[in-house]
Amino acid sequence: MRSLLMRNPVVVGASWIGAYLLITVLPLLILLLYPPTPTNGRGFWIEFSVALGFVGLAMMALQFALTARLNKVEASYGIDLILQFHRYISLVAFIFILVHPLMLFVTDPETLQLLNVFEAPWRARFAVLATLALIALVATSIWRQQLKIPYEPWRIAHGILAVSAIGFGLAHALGVSYYLSLFWKVVIWTGLALTALWLLIYVRLVKPWFMLRKPYLVEEVRPERGNVWSLVLRPRGHEGIHFQPGQFAWITLQISPFRMREHPFSMASSAEDTERLEFGIKAVGDFTNTVKDVPPGTKAFLDGPYGVFTTDRYENTVGFVFIAGGIGITPIMSMLVTLAERKDDRPLILIYANKTWEDVTYREEIEDLKEKLDLQVVHVLREPPEDWSGETGYVDKEMLKRYIPKRAATRNYFICAVPKMMDQVEKALYELEVPVTHVHMEHYNLV
Ligand SMILES: Cc1cc2nc3c(=O)[nH]c(=O)nc-3n(C[C@H](O)[C@H](O)[C@H](O)COP(=O)(O)OP(=O)(O)OC[C@H]3O[C@@H](n4cnc5c(N)ncnc54)[C@H](O)[C@@H]3O)c2cc1C
């Protein structure tokens, strides 16, 4: 009974939320269980501001768990949702941490002197350093693109700033030591700090070490339509990864996994074949532009599979509608070829938007799949050739209405495209009364 419950995704998802909330409110519980003695002279607002600081610090420490790609957590929500939560909750923690000194300054203006870092005690200096690290962390994340910071250096700086903010924050809390004087409170905070440290070690050392033991070799790099390259990998000395169609993996090519220069790509091949993995990679930037030159025999490392964008989670549905824009076709391709290999006879619709007819990645392969599947394909072109009689322009409500079944809620919908198209399609499906629980999306821009 217990193991059945723990396999239920809703129960598992709810337990993670419960654990998260418990850890974040722990500092408040401590405050409730051990209220400050009335003789200490500190009023409610000071106690409240300190509690906010502690809650903010606990939330920041937990960010390491959110971004450590722990398979069990990831499998409950999907990376999109986790990263969205990571972004929003960071802002909440940021506000709590900023409000903490502001409240102190308002209630006791003398504490403003602590901002004089030349004369202030170390505990105050640590607080200033933690706050500065946090401000830099939040600003460079929100405005990374406007500040024109490339992804890789940003990621390294993000890690350093996060560790600094928490390290200095903890040093500040230990320096003040007012709330940490009780033995078991020290235990809780040290435990939290050690967990964050372990997660860091796990991500930076343990995971890469496991990846190193399971290498892949590049079998071929093949050009596809639309400036896309098929990267074919074969496991070397192991059986490869078992994945669900539509999932993705983080790929490291040519270099050691310890260097942490990995990129996420959806598997485009069948989930039934773990011996040969194919990825469709569009050349858009520093890394993806180099894929075409990768020689066969090159070593590759994979961290995965990840993601919940898969038809395998909806075995009992009557049929599927896939809506892809450009390179968003890759996870959908994996779902289609897997369904074909499994001889699935459910009705499928693929609405596939591209700029030109020549750009349509996997055009011929999709045509062949029509022979093996009950598949209706609707190509949508923004710049159609003169003799084009198919759909043109953008995928909107009217267009969707022409193709999706009247009883729209009987299907599950998978969307993968640029953010703008995904937003528009999501809104249109909502207006067409498709329940939100039936709409699944994969975002390619994590940051
Ligand atoms: C879940 C998921 C699945 C994806 N599947 C595919 C796929 O099947 N085919 C495909 O062509 N693309 C896919 N992408 C997008 C692909 O990861 C990026 O295009 C690629 O990492 C860009 O790297 P670059 O150095 O060439 O480009 P850059 O010009 O350096 O970056 C372009 C943008 O890509 C993102 N990006 C860059 N590096 C990384 C990184 N290491 N990790 C995460 N994001 C990064 C950033 O938002 C950046 O602004 C997927 C992305 C995600 C999140």
Ligand as a Chemical Component Dictionary entry (heavy atoms), coordinates in Angstrom:
data_LIG
# 
_chem_comp.id                   LIG 
_chem_comp.type                 NON-POLYMER 
_chem_comp.pdbx_formal_charge   0 
_chem_comp.three_letter_code    LIG 
# 
loop_
_chem_comp_atom.comp_id 
_chem_comp_atom.atom_id 
_chem_comp_atom.alt_atom_id 
_chem_comp_atom.type_symbol 
_chem_comp_atom.charge 
_chem_comp_atom.model_Cartn_x 
_chem_comp_atom.model_Cartn_y 
_chem_comp_atom.model_Cartn_z 
_chem_comp_atom.pdbx_ordinal 
LIG C1  C1  C 0 15.118 20.628 -22.714 1  
LIG C2  C2  C 0 15.846 21.173 -23.930 2  
LIG C3  C3  C 0 15.906 20.420 -25.086 3  
LIG C4  C4  C 0 16.554 20.921 -26.216 4  
LIG N1  N1  N 0 16.583 20.175 -27.356 5  
LIG C5  C5  C 0 17.180 20.669 -28.464 6  
LIG C6  C6  C 0 17.216 19.888 -29.667 7  
LIG O1  O1  O 0 16.737 18.762 -29.733 8  
LIG N2  N2  N 0 17.824 20.463 -30.738 9  
LIG C7  C7  C 0 18.397 21.712 -30.703 10 
LIG O2  O2  O 0 18.944 22.158 -31.708 11 
LIG N3  N3  N 0 18.352 22.456 -29.566 12 
LIG C8  C8  C 0 17.782 21.969 -28.457 13 
LIG N4  N4  N 0 17.768 22.716 -27.308 14 
LIG C9  C9  C 0 18.412 24.048 -27.318 15 
LIG C10 C10 C 0 19.928 23.908 -27.187 16 
LIG O3  O3  O 0 20.274 23.396 -25.919 17 
LIG C11 C11 C 0 20.580 25.270 -27.367 18 
LIG O4  O4  O 0 20.274 25.742 -28.653 19 
LIG C12 C12 C 0 22.095 25.160 -27.281 20 
LIG O5  O5  O 0 22.488 24.791 -25.978 21 
LIG C13 C13 C 0 22.698 26.488 -27.676 22 
LIG O6  O6  O 0 24.094 26.479 -27.445 23 
LIG P1  P1  P 0 25.095 27.381 -28.292 24 
LIG O7  O7  O 0 26.358 27.531 -27.490 25 
LIG O8  O8  O 0 25.260 26.857 -29.657 26 
LIG O9  O9  O 0 24.325 28.727 -28.450 27 
LIG P2  P2  P 0 24.494 30.128 -27.734 28 
LIG O10 O10 O 0 24.413 31.157 -28.778 29 
LIG O11 O11 O 0 25.651 30.158 -26.804 30 
LIG O12 O12 O 0 23.201 30.122 -26.853 31 
LIG C14 C14 C 0 21.932 30.344 -27.370 32 
LIG C15 C15 C 0 20.959 30.177 -26.214 33 
LIG O13 O13 O 0 20.877 28.765 -25.894 34 
LIG C16 C16 C 0 20.821 28.581 -24.488 35 
LIG N5  N5  N 0 22.007 27.798 -24.068 36 
LIG C17 C17 C 0 23.284 27.954 -24.471 37 
LIG N6  N6  N 0 24.094 27.090 -23.874 38 
LIG C18 C18 C 0 23.304 26.362 -23.058 39 
LIG C19 C19 C 0 23.547 25.302 -22.141 40 
LIG N7  N7  N 0 24.767 24.816 -21.943 41 
LIG N8  N8  N 0 22.492 24.813 -21.442 42 
LIG C20 C20 C 0 21.256 25.310 -21.611 43 
LIG N9  N9  N 0 20.945 26.297 -22.461 44 
LIG C21 C21 C 0 21.966 26.816 -23.172 45 
LIG C22 C22 C 0 20.820 29.947 -23.844 46 
LIG O14 O14 O 0 19.477 30.351 -23.635 47 
LIG C23 C23 C 0 21.430 30.823 -24.902 48 
LIG O15 O15 O 0 21.011 32.153 -24.801 49 
LIG C24 C24 C 0 17.149 22.217 -26.171 50 
LIG C25 C25 C 0 17.108 22.961 -25.009 51 
LIG C26 C26 C 0 16.459 22.447 -23.895 52 
LIG C27 C27 C 0 16.419 23.261 -22.646 53 
# 
loop_
_chem_comp_bond.comp_id 
_chem_comp_bond.atom_id_1 
_chem_comp_bond.atom_id_2 
_chem_comp_bond.value_order 
_chem_comp_bond.pdbx_ordinal 
LIG C1  C2  SING 1  
LIG C2  C3  SING 2  
LIG C2  C26 DOUB 3  
LIG C3  C4  DOUB 4  
LIG C4  N1  SING 5  
LIG C4  C24 SING 6  
LIG N1  C5  DOUB 7  
LIG C5  C6  SING 8  
LIG C5  C8  SING 9  
LIG C6  O1  DOUB 10 
LIG C6  N2  SING 11 
LIG N2  C7  SING 12 
LIG C7  O2  DOUB 13 
LIG C7  N3  SING 14 
LIG N3  C8  DOUB 15 
LIG C8  N4  SING 16 
LIG N4  C9  SING 17 
LIG N4  C24 SING 18 
LIG C9  C10 SING 19 
LIG C10 O3  SING 20 
LIG C10 C11 SING 21 
LIG C11 O4  SING 22 
LIG C11 C12 SING 23 
LIG C12 O5  SING 24 
LIG C12 C13 SING 25 
LIG C13 O6  SING 26 
LIG O6  P1  SING 27 
LIG P1  O7  DOUB 28 
LIG P1  O8  SING 29 
LIG P1  O9  SING 30 
LIG O9  P2  SING 31 
LIG P2  O10 DOUB 32 
LIG P2  O11 SING 33 
LIG P2  O12 SING 34 
LIG O12 C14 SING 35 
LIG C14 C15 SING 36 
LIG C15 O13 SING 37 
LIG C15 C23 SING 38 
LIG O13 C16 SING 39 
LIG C16 N5  SING 40 
LIG C16 C22 SING 41 
LIG N5  C17 SING 42 
LIG N5  C21 SING 43 
LIG C17 N6  DOUB 44 
LIG N6  C18 SING 45 
LIG C18 C19 SING 46 
LIG C18 C21 DOUB 47 
LIG C19 N7  SING 48 
LIG C19 N8  DOUB 49 
LIG N8  C20 SING 50 
LIG C20 N9  DOUB 51 
LIG N9  C21 SING 52 
LIG C22 O14 SING 53 
LIG C22 C23 SING 54 
LIG C23 O15 SING 55 
LIG C24 C25 DOUB 56 
LIG C25 C26 SING 57 
LIG C26 C27 SING 58 
# 
